[in-house]
């Protein structure tokens, strides 16, 4: 059974930083492509970015230059380093991967206050 568990969400002031983690189990983590999504209140879920098995990353335009995705295969963990946070970054952040079907974590809440 594939499981993803996010953590690290918090309330932070605008301009601050936060690091989210996503721990995976039940899959061959090192070959998995992983992605971060977020969902703000009243809005659709949107892609934040992703990282493939060789560490190549891509980002949504809204977070480029501020967010960094990385992975530690020895720990079965993907990270999302978020710097220069803005109020509009507020939302529930999810990690996801595809193994026969899409799997999602339960999400972690990030609130950026002005």
N, C-alpha and C positions, 0 to 999 in steps of 0.2 A: 504494500500500500504506500503510494507516494504521499508524503506529507511535507508541507512547507509551513514554517513558523516565523512570522515577523516579530521584531521587537525594536525598542529604542524610541518609539514615539513619545512626544512630550509637548509641553507648552513652552514656547520660546519667543523672545522678542524679535521683532523685525531687525534684520542685519546680523542675527546670530547664526549659529551653526548647530547641526544635529547629525548624528550618524545612525542610520537604520541598519539592522541586520536581518538576514533571512537564512534560516537553517533548513536544509533539506534532508529528507530521509526516504528510504525505500526506492532510491533511484541511483544510477551511476552518475554521481554529481559531476565528476570532472568532464564528462562529455556533454553535459546538458547546457542548452542555451536558456538563460534566465532573463526575466524582464521585471521591471517595476512599473506598476500602474498607480494612479491615484484617482480619488473621487472626492470632489468638493461637494458641500451640501447643495442639493438642488441641481447638480450638474451630472453629465455623463462621465463614466470612467474614461480616463485618458492615459495614453502611454507616456511614461516618463523617460524610459530608456531601457537598454538591454545589454547583455554581455554574452558572447558566444564561448565555445569551448576553448578557444585559443586566446581569449582575453580581449578580443576586439569589441569595442563599445559603440553605441549610438545613442543619441539623446534627442529629446524634443527641443525645438527651438527655444521654448520658454525657459528651459533650464540649462542650456549650453553655457559653459563657462562658470557655472555656479555649482552644479552637481557632478559628482564623480561616482561611477559604478566600478566596483572591483570585486574580486572573488578570492577565496582561500580554499582551494580544493581539499587541503588536508583537514580542514575544519568543516567541510561541507557547507560553507557559508558564503553568501553574497552580501555585499555592503552597498549602501547608498550614502555617500558623504554629501551633505547639503550645506552649502555656505551662502552667505548673503541672502538669507531667507527673507521672503516677502510675504505680506498678508495673504496674497493670492496663492501661496504654496500650501495653505491650510487644506487639510483633507485627510481621508483615510488612505494609507499607502499599502499596496498589496504587492507581493511577489508572485510570480507565476512561471510555470514551465510546462512543456508539452512532452508527454510520454504516452503514446496511444490516444490520449486526449489531454485537454488542458486541465492543469491543476492549479488551484489558488490557495494562498494562505488566508487566514482569517482577517488580516489587516491590522495596522497599527495607526493610531490617531496622531496626527501632527497638527498642532495649532500654533499659528504665528500671530502674535499680538502686535498692535501698532504702538 
